Amino acid sequence: VGADRLDEIADPEKAILRILENKPQLVNYIDVSGTRSMNIAGLGIDVDVLERCMRGRLRGKLKYLFSLVHSLFAFKGIKVRIEREGMEAEMRDVLICAVCNGSVFGGGIKICPVADPTDDQLDVVVVDCIGSVFAIIKAFITLMKGKVLEYPLTTYFKTDKVTFIPEGKCPIQLDGEVYQNHKFEAKLCKGLKFY
């Protein structure tokens, strides 16, 4: 859901009016090894942030922001094999691998501003590991500005299927829910009715 429509669905009266006054439209979703994800599926630092949030005592956006900053300095990256049609498989040392149907996650972070749930394609964002503290701060500022796709260590592509195979055990997240021991074979699915 776009950030401009969040207010509508957060208010129950506005949400009911939206349902009554509109017709559902067909949207895409992501199937990740048999589990549906409507917005964003990923592995890497996003999962590290979620796990810190679950352990933390703070609440709301401050809790997420604190967890994100902590993860930016503590998360060391993971090695992931990336497989996609028409390309040779490659092993990468990554900060994050995200398959996007929507554009925003983590309480308003634009991980993929160009993603569109009706364009019949998945948007994939892969950010390689970042070295120095200066580079981490620069990457964080770029992310918060919604310009991660312009960052030099970012690879972006569209596809209808992609597989991420991490080296060793690695949790993943699907729409903010953490899954342990779940394969990450993502494919585009079409035809879901959505208001």
Buried (B, 14 or more C-beta within 10 A) or exposed (E): BEEEEEEBEEEEEEEEEBEEEEEEEEBBBBBBBEBEBBBBBBBBBBBBBBBBBEEBEEEEEEBBBBBBBBBBEEBEBBBBEBBBEEEEEEEBEBBBBBBBBBBBBBBEBBBBEEBBBEBEBBBBBBBBBBEEEEBBBBBBEBBBEBEBBEBEBBBBBBBBBBBBBBEEEBBBBBBBEBBEEBBBBBBBBEEBEEB
